[in-house]
């Protein structure tokens, strides 16, 4: 086994042994999947051993994919990312829409949750701030530009036969806007996406909506997000002190158990 393989095996053990939260985060959890066509996206959070936090070694995340690196996932393929707890919290504090989703996964889509994982999910309000709204706006703008080919080559994995745009990509762009609006209004993301938004999003994925109308929908949710952010009662920044106390306590508990 070469050095790269040893490093990967070591990362796998850290992710599995320290796992505190594990959930489904792809199209299925949103209620937007097409059976037999989607891959399976999962996300987890683990607590790293002390030498990877206070020593010289580092662990930020572990990735496991059915397909080799650089090869797009196909139907039934697994894409799993397990973040170290500190990395996950840093991303959530920045307002990452993808990472924040794990706070709200429940029921059959919650694949594993320790008491510390449940404590982390309950801490969701401490991570929310006006920064969250700006992050959703940033992601939405980037998705819009990608859909139009302004940011990089236009996506082509699920093409509309009539309009020639990537319908799955467009659907997820609109979803980010819809969920950002709910998050700023209520402090939560409902999974799966409730009606009538789910039907509208599925219509985009099916190619039933012309590209110009999709762009109009993205512009509309962008304006709604901007309005909610302008009048938001959320704090300017997240509650770093509360998150920091949780991190210290979570690591101390985990490490004390492994030391005995």
Secondary structure as UniProt FT lines:
FT   HELIX           3..17
FT   STRAND          19..24
FT   HELIX           27..30
FT   TURN            35..37
FT   STRAND          40..46
FT   HELIX           50..52
FT   TURN            53..54
FT   STRAND          61..65
FT   TURN            69..70
FT   TURN            75..76
FT   STRAND          78..84
FT   HELIX           85..93
FT   TURN            94..95
FT   HELIX           97..100
FT   HELIX           101..104
FT   HELIX           107..109
FT   STRAND          110..113
FT   HELIX           115..122
FT   HELIX           124..127
FT   HELIX           130..147
FT   TURN            148..149
FT   TURN            161..163
FT   HELIX           167..186
FT   TURN            195..196
FT   HELIX           197..205
FT   TURN            206..207
FT   HELIX           211..230
FT   HELIX           240..259
//
